[in-house]
Amino acid sequence: MKTLTKGWEEVEIQAIALVDSGQGAPQGDKWYKGNEIFVKAGDLNNLSEGKFVGDFCPNISYDAIEKYKLKKYSSNSIVFPKSGMSVKTDNIALLKYDSYVVNHLAIIQVNKNNECDPKYLYYLLKRMKISNLSLNSAYPSIRLQDIKKFKIILPPLGTQKKIAAILEKADQLKEWRKEADRLTDEFLKSTFLEMFGDPVNNPKRWDTKKLSEIGEVGSGLTVNSKRRTNKENLSPYLRVANVFRNKIDISDIKNIHISESEHKRFLLKMDDVLIVEGHGNIEEIGRSAVWRGEIPICFHQNHLIRVRLNNDFMHPDFLSYFLNNYGNNGYFPSKSSTTSGLNTISTNKVRNAKILLAPVELQNRFANIVKQVEHLREHQGQSGQHINDLFNAIMQQAFKGELAC
């Protein structure tokens, strides 16, 4: 039996809140021309840390509300996915305004009897990972009945409010850290533009060359079932999930069979530029990053195209920022093809991409700035991890009754 702090109690959510599900989304654009907020499941994905949702949701008309008999939920109600793969994200948010909600979301609307503070419950559910109530890993879903019977620890209301206020301040630190990261990215983008001008308009009248004329362009490993089942000669390899705009993420690296004959052909080298060849979102085609040798021996799959540059013409940092921010005025999406929901750009189309030839000395100056900023970003990452650790520690203490409020 749990030992609770004096004055705290364990209750089911249904004892302190209405637990409900939203309604089906009206079909057709004409219903979304009104003044009422309608929250869809995808709107939660646009949030950096959950918290409030509402500013960027579609509006819905009174005619749709009447026709579909939609129900409105009050601001500060808690919403989260209850069906589909998004259940696993534990993406919980608070409604910023009184809103209508799609049926893929569950709603917890705290009773107006001053027993439970909505923000306290929001932070508590974030920590407890309500996705654990999911019934099916193949297609996750959470039953409303299970949410209703979900037990939570409830301190006195005053203590709830103090805990929520402390966690909100800790949450703000995380947001400030993210804003600093965003400003760092904006600084590099503006520096690139100031040094080289807008490549779309090419105001400095730089010469251009095809990418194939200034570097070697090659495809990657084909990842098939035969290769996946072969457990010999396993080596780490990069996927689309590892390559972002001007950033390589090695937090989730997979291993795969690679034959000895493939080593030389697909082995990554320092300063290789990796370009995303295939993606479900057409706007992500052509995003690129520079490989810094983060892993001593590493390869890449065929949905990443590798460019190995001639340093007499171009610095890899210049090419990566050119492609990501200003290059080709939509060249990659315009040249892509779509098969079974996957947008792809061929290696030949990448070879034919026209690249501006800014003076190498100027490119190197920009690369030095990138290097300094990446060093700063490394410290920012450490700071961000410290903030996350602090937030998690405060959460743990708060809900155990160990936090001095």
C-alpha positions in Angstrom: 0.0 0.0 0.0 1.3 3.5 -0.9 2.3 5.8 1.9 0.9 9.2 1.1 2.0 12.6 2.4 -0.3 13.9 5.1 -3.3 15.6 3.4 -2.7 13.9 0.1 -5.1 11.4 -1.4 -5.3 8.9 -4.3 -8.3 9.4 -6.5 -9.6 8.2 -9.9 -9.6 10.9 -12.6 -13.4 10.5 -13.0 -13.8 11.7 -9.4 -12.4 15.1 -10.2 -13.0 15.6 -14.0 -15.1 14.9 -17.0 -13.4 12.4 -19.3 -14.6 12.5 -22.9 -13.8 12.1 -26.5 -14.1 14.7 -29.3 -16.3 14.4 -32.3 -15.7 13.6 -36.0 -14.2 16.4 -38.1 -16.7 18.0 -40.4 -16.0 17.0 -44.1 -15.3 19.8 -46.6 -13.6 23.2 -46.5 -16.8 25.2 -46.3 -17.2 24.2 -42.6 -13.9 25.8 -41.6 -14.9 29.4 -42.3 -16.0 30.6 -39.0 -14.9 32.0 -35.6 -14.9 28.9 -33.4 -11.7 26.9 -32.7 -11.6 23.3 -33.7 -8.6 21.3 -32.4 -7.3 18.4 -34.6 -4.9 15.7 -33.6 -2.2 17.2 -35.8 -2.3 20.5 -34.0 -0.7 18.9 -31.0 2.3 18.0 -33.1 3.0 21.7 -33.8 3.7 22.3 -30.1 7.3 22.4 -28.9 6.5 21.2 -25.4 2.8 20.5 -25.3 1.3 23.1 -22.9 -1.3 25.3 -24.6 -2.9 24.6 -28.0 -5.3 27.0 -29.8 -3.6 29.9 -31.6 -2.9 28.0 -34.9 -5.9 25.7 -35.0 -8.5 25.9 -37.8 -11.7 27.9 -37.2 -15.1 26.3 -37.7 -18.5 27.8 -38.5 -21.6 27.8 -36.4 -23.4 25.9 -39.2 -20.9 23.1 -38.7 -21.4 23.1 -35.0 -25.2 22.9 -35.4 -25.1 20.3 -38.2 -22.6 17.9 -36.5 -23.8 18.7 -33.0 -20.3 19.4 -31.8 -19.6 19.9 -28.1 -17.4 22.7 -26.7 -14.8 22.1 -24.0 -13.5 24.8 -21.7 -10.1 26.4 -21.7 -7.5 24.6 -19.5 -9.0 21.2 -20.4 -6.3 18.6 -21.1 -6.2 17.0 -24.5 -4.0 14.1 -25.8 -4.2 11.5 -28.6 -6.3 8.4 -27.7 -6.0 6.5 -31.0 -3.3 6.0 -33.7 0.5 6.0 -33.6 0.5 9.5 -32.1 -0.6 7.9 -28.7 3.0 6.9 -28.2 4.2 10.5 -28.3 2.6 11.3 -24.9 1.9 14.7 -26.4 -0.3 16.3 -23.8 -1.6 19.9 -24.1 -4.0 22.3 -22.4 -6.7 24.1 -24.4 -5.9 27.8 -24.5 -9.5 28.7 -25.4 -12.9 27.2 -25.2 -12.7 24.8 -28.2 -14.3 22.0 -30.2 -12.1 18.8 -30.4 -11.7 16.0 -33.0 -12.6 12.5 -32.0 -9.0 11.2 -32.1 -8.3 13.2 -28.9 -9.3 12.5 -25.4 -10.4 15.4 -23.2 -10.1 15.7 -19.4 -12.1 18.7 -18.2 -11.5 19.3 -14.5 -14.7 19.9 -12.4 -15.3 23.4 -11.3 -15.4 22.5 -7.6 -11.9 23.7 -6.7 -10.6 20.2 -5.9 -8.0 19.9 -8.7 -5.9 22.5 -10.5 -5.8 21.7 -14.3 -2.1 22.7 -14.6 -1.2 20.4 -11.8 -3.0 17.5 -13.4 -1.4 18.4 -16.8 2.1 18.1 -15.4 1.2 15.0 -13.4 -0.1 13.2 -16.5 3.0 14.2 -18.5 5.2 12.5 -15.9 3.0 9.4 -15.6 3.0 8.8 -19.4 -0.7 8.1 -20.0 0.3 6.2 -23.2 0.9 3.2 -20.8 -2.8 2.7 -20.9 -2.6 1.9 -24.6 -4.1 -1.6 -25.5 -2.4 -2.4 -28.8 1.2 -1.7 -29.8 0.4 -2.3 -33.5 -2.4 0.4 -33.5 -2.3 2.1 -30.1 -5.6 3.1 -28.5 -6.8 4.2 -25.1 -10.3 3.5 -23.8 -12.1 6.3 -22.1 -13.0 3.9 -19.3 -9.4 3.3 -18.5 -8.7 7.0 -18.4 -11.6 7.5 -16.0 -10.3 4.8 -13.6 -6.7 6.0 -13.9 -5.5 6.8 -10.3 -3.6 10.0 -9.5 -2.2 11.5 -6.3 -4.0 14.7 -5.3 -2.5 17.0 -2.6 -4.5 19.9 -1.2 -5.4 22.6 -3.8 -3.0 25.1 -2.4 -0.1 22.7 -2.8 -1.2 21.7 -6.3 -1.1 25.4 -7.4 2.4 25.8 -5.9 3.7 22.7 -7.6 2.2 23.8 -10.9 3.8 27.3 -10.6 7.2 25.8 -9.8 7.0 23.4 -12.8 5.8 26.1 -15.0 8.9 28.2 -14.2 11.1 25.2 -14.9 9.2 24.6 -18.1 9.9 28.2 -19.1 13.7 27.6 -18.8 13.3 24.8 -21.4 11.5 27.2 -23.7 14.2 29.9 -23.3 16.8 27.3 -24.1 15.0 26.3 -27.3 14.6 30.0 -28.3 18.3 30.5 -27.9 18.9 27.5 -30.2 16.5 29.0 -32.7 18.3 32.3 -32.6 21.6 30.6 -33.2 20.2 29.0 -36.4 18.8 32.4 -37.5 22.2 34.0 -36.9 23.9 31.6 -39.3 21.2 32.0 -41.9 21.4 35.8 -41.8 25.3 35.6 -41.8 25.1 33.4 -45.0 22.7 35.9 -46.7 24.9 38.9 -45.7 28.1 37.3 -47.0 26.8 35.7 -50.2 23.5 37.5 -51.0 20.3 35.7 -51.8 21.4 32.8 -54.2 18.0 32.7 -55.8 18.5 36.2 -57.2 22.3 36.0 -57.2 22.9 39.8 -56.7 26.7 39.3 -56.6 26.6 37.6 -60.0 28.6 34.5 -58.9 29.3 31.9 -61.6 27.4 28.6 -61.4 28.4 24.9 -61.9 26.5 21.7 -61.8 27.1 19.8 -58.5 28.6 16.9 -60.5 31.3 19.3 -61.8 32.5 20.2 -58.3 32.2 16.9 -56.5 31.4 13.2 -56.7 27.7 12.4 -56.2 26.8 8.9 -55.2 23.9 6.9 -53.8 23.9 4.7 -50.7 23.1 1.1 -49.5 19.8 -0.4 -50.5 18.2 -1.6 -47.3 16.2 -4.8 -48.1 14.9 -7.8 -46.2 17.9 -10.0 -47.2 20.3 -7.4 -45.8 18.3 -6.9 -42.6 18.2 -10.6 -41.8 21.9 -11.1 -42.3 23.5 -10.7 -38.8 27.1 -11.0 -40.0 29.5 -8.1 -40.6 27.2 -5.5 -39.0 28.1 -1.8 -39.2 26.4 1.4 -38.3 24.6 3.3 -41.1 22.8 6.6 -41.4 19.1 6.9 -42.4 16.9 9.9 -43.3 16.0 10.1 -39.6 19.6 11.0 -38.8 20.1 13.8 -41.3 18.4 17.2 -40.6 19.1 20.7 -41.9 22.8 21.4 -41.1 22.7 18.8 -38.3 23.5 15.1 -38.0 21.7 13.3 -35.1 23.4 10.1 -34.0 21.1 9.4 -31.0 19.4 6.5 -32.8 21.8 4.6 -35.0 21.0 1.3 -36.6 23.4 -1.5 -37.7 23.1 -3.5 -40.9 25.1 -6.1 -42.9 27.7 -4.7 -45.2 29.9 -6.9 -47.3 33.6 -6.3 -47.7 33.2 -5.3 -51.3 30.7 -2.5 -50.3 33.0 -0.9 -47.6 35.0 1.3 -49.9 32.0 2.3 -52.0 29.7 3.4 -49.2 32.1 4.3 -46.3 31.5 7.9 -45.2 34.5 10.3 -45.0 34.9 13.5 -43.1 33.2 16.5 -44.8 30.9 14.4 -47.0 27.6 16.3 -47.6 24.5 14.1 -47.1 21.3 15.0 -49.0 17.9 13.5 -48.2 16.8 11.7 -51.4 13.4 10.3 -50.2 10.8 11.6 -47.7 7.1 11.5 -47.1 7.1 15.3 -46.9 8.0 16.9 -50.2 9.4 20.0 -48.5 12.1 17.8 -46.8 13.5 16.6 -50.1 17.1 17.9 -50.5 17.7 18.8 -46.8 21.3 18.3 -46.1 24.1 18.2 -43.4 27.8 17.7 -43.3 29.3 14.5 -41.9 31.9 15.3 -39.2 33.1 11.8 -38.6 30.9 11.4 -35.5 31.3 7.6 -35.8 34.7 6.3 -36.9 33.3 3.7 -39.4 29.8 4.6 -40.8 27.8 4.1 -44.0 24.6 5.5 -45.4 21.4 4.1 -47.0 20.1 4.8 -50.5 17.6 7.5 -49.3 20.6 9.6 -48.6 22.8 10.9 -51.4 26.4 11.6 -50.7 28.4 14.5 -52.2 32.2 14.4 -51.8 33.4 17.9 -52.9 36.5 19.1 -54.6 37.8 21.6 -52.0 39.4 23.8 -54.7 35.8 24.8 -55.6 33.6 24.5 -52.6 33.5 24.1 -48.8 31.0 21.6 -47.5 29.5 24.0 -45.0 28.7 26.5 -47.8 27.0 23.8 -49.9 24.9 22.6 -46.9 23.6 26.0 -46.1 23.1 26.8 -49.7 21.0 23.7 -50.3 19.0 24.1 -47.0 18.2 27.7 -47.0 18.3 29.4 -50.3 19.5 27.0 -53.0 17.8 26.2 -56.3 14.5 28.0 -55.5 12.6 24.8 -54.9 14.7 22.8 -57.4 14.5 19.5 -55.5 10.8 19.4 -54.9 10.1 20.5 -58.4 12.2 17.6 -59.8 11.0 14.9 -57.4 8.6 12.0 -58.2 6.1 10.4 -55.9 5.5 6.6 -55.4 3.4 5.1 -52.7 3.4 8.3 -50.7 7.3 8.7 -50.8 8.7 11.7 -52.6 12.1 11.0 -54.1 14.8 12.9 -56.1 17.1 10.9 -58.4 20.9 11.0 -58.1 21.0 12.5 -61.6 18.8 15.4 -60.7 21.1 16.1 -57.7 24.1 15.9 -60.0 22.5 18.5 -62.3 21.7 21.0 -59.5 23.2 24.4 -60.2 25.4 25.7 -57.4 26.7 29.2 -57.0 30.5 29.5 -57.0 31.3 32.1 -54.4 35.0 32.7 -53.8 36.5 29.9 -51.8 38.2 32.3 -49.4 34.8 33.7 -48.5 33.3 30.3 -48.1 36.1 29.4 -45.7 35.4 32.5 -43.7 31.8 31.4 -43.4 32.9 27.9 -42.4 35.0 29.3 -39.6 31.9 31.1 -38.3 30.0 27.9 -38.5 32.7 26.1 -36.5 32.6 28.7 -33.8 28.8 28.6 -33.6 28.8 24.8 -33.5 31.2 25.0 -30.5 28.7 27.3 -28.9 25.9 25.0 -29.8 27.7 22.1 -28.1 27.7 24.1 -24.8 24.0 25.0 -25.4 23.3 21.3 -25.8 24.9 20.6 -22.5 23.0 23.4 -20.9 19.8 22.1 -22.4 20.4 18.6 -20.9 21.1 20.1 -17.5 17.8 22.0 -17.7 15.9 18.8 -18.7 17.6 16.9 -15.8 16.6 19.7 -13.4 13.0 19.7 -14.7 12.7 15.9 -14.3 14.2 16.0 -10.8 11.8 18.7 -9.8 8.9 16.7 -11.2 9.9 13.7 -9.3 10.2 15.5 -6.0 7.0 17.5 -6.5 4.8 14.4 -7.0 6.4 12.5 -4.1 5.6 15.4 -1.8 9.3 16.1 -1.3 9.3 19.6 -2.8 9.4 22.5 -0.4 6.5 24.5 -1.6 
